[in-house]
Amino acid sequence: MLKNTRIRRTVTTPVLGVLLVGLFSLGAGATASASEAGTMAHPTGCSYEKPGSWGTVARCTSNNGGSYRAIALCKDPENGRVEDFYGTWKKTGFSYAYCQGDYLAYTPGIETRV
């Protein structure tokens, strides 16, 4: 009987210690990630244009923690159908949206997100 008690105590103590360390780590990690995020907002100082029939270009001067991408409304010259094509999300630099197939750039645009 005495031997069983020692075994239980020997196994339980380290397991309890690991669980407590894990709980404290989770709490500390959440606090650190929340403080790193800071204030985020939509990008500002944005401009977009249609430099050619191939598509559109968009750029923002301040990302404010957000991102942006170019949008091209492109038109099929044969049937007049209009499709949206999207550039890649960017935090700095230019985002390009390319018309696909026979479509020609019709209207430029930009999309922002936090």
Protein Blocks (a to p, Z undefined) as FASTA:
>chain_A
ZZmmmmmmmmmmmmmmmmmmmmmmmmmmmmmmmmmnopadddehiacddfbfkbccdddf
blnlpacddddddddfknopacdddddddfedjdddddehjbccfbdcddddZZ
